[in-house]
């Protein structure tokens, strides 16, 4: 397991614990609300309608990736603003993953674009949306093997992401922060009916 993946996953679980997030699916948009004083979250669609000079300039310089995080100075040059741009259109699961990835860049304090930073942010996104150890807790609560479809439905992730989460390496599941986050999201003894509605 790479140190970048471990650092990203650990940061995601610590983020959930710090915010005392205890609901599934985890909603990155709601997590960004806790950062509204520090981060300006703008969709490309909103940017297309921008009327301020700064946003107009931003619209014409920003590449149209799924999402991006960068800093800019205020007009007086005294403060730095963190911007997160994202594509709001498209599959909701893709948008949630993009927001979780960009939140990872923010939480990890990234100020550069590198493969290591991207690997950390990707691990952050995966662990935020489906914390390591959560699939095992869900299977335990169900009393049966958990399918990728069930995990995808509970966590609001794609089936492919769910398949990967079901094969989470032991190193990630053993992170103290991951164990705590999984317990917070799914306390021991949660009834089956409360989990899946069946």
C-alpha positions in Angstrom: 0.0 0.0 0.0 1.5 3.3 -1.0 2.0 6.0 1.7 0.0 8.4 -0.5 -3.1 6.2 -0.4 -2.7 5.6 3.3 -2.4 9.4 4.0 -5.4 10.2 1.8 -7.6 7.5 3.4 -6.6 8.5 6.9 -7.3 12.2 6.2 -10.8 11.3 4.9 -11.7 9.3 7.9 -10.4 12.0 10.2 -12.5 14.5 8.3 -15.6 12.5 9.0 -14.7 12.1 12.6 -13.9 15.8 13.1 -17.2 16.8 11.5 -19.0 14.1 13.5 -20.6 12.9 10.2 -22.9 10.0 11.0 -25.1 9.5 7.9 -24.9 7.5 4.8 -24.4 8.3 2.0 -21.7 10.8 2.8 -22.6 14.0 0.9 -19.4 16.0 -0.1 -21.6 19.0 -1.0 -22.8 19.2 2.6 -19.2 18.8 3.9 -18.2 21.8 1.7 -20.8 23.9 3.6 -18.5 23.6 6.7 -15.8 25.3 4.7 -17.8 28.1 3.1 -15.6 30.8 4.7 -12.5 29.2 3.4 -13.5 27.8 0.0 -15.6 29.2 -2.8 -17.4 26.2 -4.5 -18.5 27.1 -8.1 -19.9 24.8 -10.7 -18.9 25.3 -14.3 -22.5 25.9 -15.0 -22.7 28.7 -12.5 -19.5 30.1 -13.8 -21.0 30.3 -17.3 -23.6 32.7 -15.9 -21.1 34.8 -13.8 -21.4 38.5 -13.9 -18.5 39.7 -11.8 -15.2 40.5 -13.6 -13.2 38.1 -11.5 -15.5 35.2 -12.3 -15.7 36.2 -15.9 -11.9 36.1 -16.1 -11.9 32.7 -14.3 -14.4 31.3 -16.8 -12.1 32.2 -19.7 -8.9 30.7 -18.1 -10.2 27.6 -16.5 -9.9 24.3 -18.4 -13.1 22.2 -18.3 -11.9 19.2 -16.2 -14.4 17.3 -14.0 -13.1 19.4 -11.1 -10.1 21.5 -10.0 -8.9 23.3 -6.9 -6.7 26.4 -6.9 -6.0 29.6 -5.0 -6.4 33.2 -6.1 -5.7 36.5 -4.4 -8.4 39.0 -3.6 -8.3 42.2 -5.7 -6.5 44.1 -2.9 -3.9 41.2 -2.8 -4.2 40.8 1.0 -6.1 37.5 1.1 -6.0 34.2 -0.6 -9.2 32.5 -1.7 -9.5 28.8 -2.4 -11.7 28.0 -5.4 -13.1 24.6 -6.2 -14.6 24.3 -9.7 -16.7 21.2 -10.6 -19.0 20.0 -13.3 -22.5 19.8 -11.8 -24.1 18.1 -14.8 -23.8 14.4 -15.4 -24.3 11.3 -13.2 -24.8 12.3 -9.5 -22.3 9.6 -8.4 -19.7 11.1 -10.6 -20.4 14.6 -9.3 -20.2 13.3 -5.7 -16.9 11.6 -6.4 -15.4 14.7 -8.1 -16.4 16.9 -5.1 -14.9 14.3 -2.7 -11.7 14.3 -4.7 -11.5 18.1 -4.7 -12.3 18.2 -1.0 -9.3 15.8 -0.6 -7.1 18.4 -2.2 -8.4 21.0 0.2 -8.2 18.8 3.3 -4.7 17.7 2.5 -3.5 21.2 1.9 -2.3 20.6 -1.7 -0.9 23.6 -3.5 0.6 21.8 -6.5 -0.5 19.5 -9.2 1.4 16.2 -9.0 0.8 12.5 -9.3 1.3 12.1 -5.5 -1.3 14.8 -4.7 -3.7 13.2 -7.1 -3.2 9.8 -5.6 -3.8 11.2 -2.1 -7.0 13.0 -3.2 -8.3 9.9 -5.0 -7.7 7.8 -1.9 -9.4 10.5 0.2 -12.5 10.5 -2.1 -12.8 6.7 -2.0 -12.4 6.6 1.8 -14.8 9.5 2.4 -17.6 8.0 0.3 -17.0 4.4 1.6 -14.7 4.4 4.7 -12.5 1.3 5.0 -14.1 -1.3 7.2 -17.6 -0.1 6.4 -18.4 -2.9 4.0 -17.5 -5.5 6.7 -19.7 -3.7 9.2 -22.6 -3.7 6.7 -22.1 -7.4 6.0 -22.1 -8.1 9.7 -25.3 -6.2 10.2 -26.9 -8.0 7.3 -25.8 -11.3 8.5 -24.8 -12.2 5.0 -22.3 -11.4 2.3 -22.7 -7.9 0.9 -23.0 -7.4 -2.8 -21.5 -4.5 -4.8 -25.0 -3.4 -5.7 -26.0 -3.2 -2.0 -22.8 -1.3 -1.1 -23.3 1.1 -4.1 -26.9 1.8 -3.0 -26.0 2.5 0.7 -22.9 4.6 -0.1 -24.2 6.3 -3.2 -21.2 5.1 -5.3 -20.8 3.3 -8.6 -20.9 -0.5 -8.7 -17.2 -0.4 -9.8 -16.3 1.7 -6.8 -18.2 -0.7 -4.6 -16.4 -3.7 -6.1 -13.1 -2.0 -5.2 -14.3 -1.1 -1.7 -15.2 -4.7 -1.1 -11.5 -5.6 -1.8 -10.1 -2.9 0.5 -6.6 -3.8 1.7 -6.2 -4.8 5.3 -3.8 -1.9 5.9 -6.6 0.6 5.2 -9.2 -1.2 7.3 -6.7 -1.3 10.2 -6.2 2.5 10.3 -7.5 3.7 13.7 -9.4 6.5 12.0 -11.0 4.1 9.6 -12.2 1.9 12.4 -13.7 4.9 14.3 -15.3 6.3 11.1 -16.9 2.9 10.2 -18.2 2.6 13.8 -19.6 6.2 13.7 -21.4 5.6 10.4 -22.7 2.2 11.4 -22.7 1.5 15.1 -22.6 -2.1 16.3 -26.1 -3.6 16.5 -27.8 -1.5 13.8 -30.9 -3.4 12.7 -31.1 -4.8 9.2 -34.3 -3.1 8.5 -32.7 0.3 9.2 -29.9 -0.4 6.8 -31.6 -1.4 3.6 -35.3 -1.1 4.2 -35.8 -4.9 4.0 
